[in-house]
Amino acid sequence: QVQLVESGGGLVQAGDSLRLSCVGSGRPFSNYVMCWFRQAPGKERKFVGRINKSADSTYYTDSVKGRFTISRDNAKNTVYLHMNSLKPEDTAVYYCAAALTATGANIFQYPYWGQGTQVTVNS
C-alpha cells in the first residue's frame, strides 16, 4: 500500500494561486492513479480531478476546469494540485487519494488517502 501526505494549504485571497503537494511512500508511486478531492464544512467529499499513472491524461470536475491543474513527478513520488484564480467557494480541506486502478470520480474507487490540507479563500 501507499502512504500519502499533503501539504501546501493555507489562507489566501480571492484571485490568488496556491500549489498543493502530495508525497507518497511505501510502494512505487508510478503504480497509482492519483486523485484530488475536497470537502467543505458540512458538505460531502467531492472529486476535484485525477491524473493517470504516466501523467499524460487528466480529468477535472467542471467547477475547476481552466483554473486547476494536476501534475505529477513520479521520480519524486509527488502529485501536485496547482490552483489559480481561487474563489471563496474553493475553501475546503483538500485530500489526495490513490488507487491501483480507477477510472472515475467515485470516492470508493480510492482506498488510500492522505490526512488533508486546509485551503481557505477569503473574498
Secondary structure, DSSP 8 states (H G I E B T S, - for coil): --EEEEE--EEEETT--EEEEEEEESS-GGGSEEEEEEE-TTS--EEEEEE-TTSS-EEE-GGGTTTEEEEEEGGGTEEEEEE-S--GGG-EEEEEEEESS--SS-GGG--EE---EEEEEE-
